Amino acid sequence: MTSVIHTHMHLDKATRLTPVLLFLVTVVLFGLGASFAHAQEAGVKIQPSIIEERFDAGETRSFTLRVTNLGSKDDTFYFSKRDITGIDSVGRPMFAEGGQEKTGFEASEWVSISESSILVPAGEVRSVPLSIRVPSSAENGSRFAAILVATNPPNLEG
């Protein structure tokens, strides 16, 4: 089960302040080692799934992700950020790998999530604050990032 949240930012120098279009996508990943039975019981809804906004260079805005546990038991959801390098032929985002050369479209460093994980009881909703801070030195163009939501902690070794 995979669901995606995507962040896209676009900078346009049509005004004195650099407007940035931010496109944030949330991706839900279930643990790869999880049993099929657990995968059937697990479920999560993230809202909003896409944040697409125009920002001025140097601007910071706050948002709230609402995490709904659709599963039949309490679950912990883990958050991580990734840059998006493009879109594949069926419209899914492609994520940057560690050590990959920068393209100039990265935005994950602009995103701050208040929690690294959250326990959500079955059938309940929890809110997770996040903020997006566009550097004052941001150049024109679109920026893309994703927040990954998984039932297993992220692999920090990669």
N, C-alpha and C positions, 0 to 999 in steps of 0.2 A: 504494500500500500504506500503510494507516494503522492504527496500533494506539495505544491510549490508556492512559495511566497517570494516575490522578486522586487528588488529595489532598482529604480532607474532614475538617474539624475541627468538633467540636460542644462547646460550652461549656454546662455545666449547673451552676447555683448551688445544687444540693441539698446540698452540703457546704460547709464553711468555705473550702476551697481550690476554685478554679474548675476543674472538670474540663473538658477540651477534647477533643472527638472530632476527630481529624485524619484526613482522607481524602486520600491522595496517589495520583495517577494518573500513569502514565508513558505518554506519547504518542510513537509512532515515526513520523517523517515522512521520506520520501525526497526528495532534492533535486528540485525542480520542473523544473530544466533537464536532469536526467539522461536519458540515452537509455533507450529501452524495454529494450534488451539489458542495460544495466547494472541496471535495476530488476529484471529476471528473475534476475540473478546475485546481487543484494544481498538480504540478509535479516538480521534481528536479533531476538533474544529478550531481553526485559528481565524480570528477576525480582527482587523481587516486582513485579507490575504494579499492585497496589493496596496501599496502607498505610492501614489504618483503625484508629486508636488513640484512646484517651482520654488526655488530658494534663491535668495540673494547671497552673494559671497559674504562670509562672516556670520551668517544667520544660524540660529539654533532653534529647533522646534521640538516639542514633546508630543508623544503619541502613546496610546495604550493598546497593547495586544490583549485580546480576550481569548483565553484558552479554555475550551470546553472538553471535558472528558466524556466521550460518547461510549466508553467501555463499561463493562459490568463490575469492574473492581478499581480501587484507587490506583493511580499510576503517577510516577514521577516523569516529568518531561524536561529534557535538557536542551539548552539553547547554545548555538554557536553561529558565527558569522562567516560568510564566504563571499568572495568576489565572483561575479558572473562574467565569463569571457565571451559568451555568444549564446545563440539559440540553435538547437539541432533541427533537422528536417521536419520533425513532428511538433516543434514549438516548445520543447523542454529546454530549460536553461542548462548551459554547460558551465561547470564550476572550475575556478582556477585551482591548480595543484600547487602544493608547497614548492617554493623555489622557481615557479614559472615567471617568465619575463613580464614585467608590467606593461600594460597596454595604454594606460592613461585614462581608462574608463572605470577604474576601481573606486569603490565607495565604502567597503566594509569598515575601514578605519574611521569613517565618519559616523558610524552607528554605535551607540552605547545602549546596552541592555542592562536593566537594574538587577536582574537575577541570572545566575548561570543554570539554575534548575528550579522547578516548582512542583510540589505535590498537589495533585488535583483529585479530590475524591470522585468516585464514580457518579456520573450524572451532574456534576457541578461545574461552575465557571469560576476562573480566577483571572485577575488582571495583572499584566506585567508591563510596567512603564518602560519606555525606551525613548531615546532622544537622538536626533540627527543634527550634527554640527558641521556645517560646511565651512572649510577654512577660508579666511579672507583672501588667500592667495589662489583660490580655485579658478581654473581656466574655463573658457567656454566649452560646452559639450555635454553629452549625456553621461550619467554615471549609473552603474548597476551593482546591486548587492543583494544578498539573500540572508535571511535568518533561517537556520536549519533547526527543526524541532525533532528530537528523537527520543525514544524510550530507553536508550542506552547512553551512557556518558560518551562525549566525543573522544576520539582517539587523539590524544595530545602529542603522541610521538611523531606523527606525520607533520 
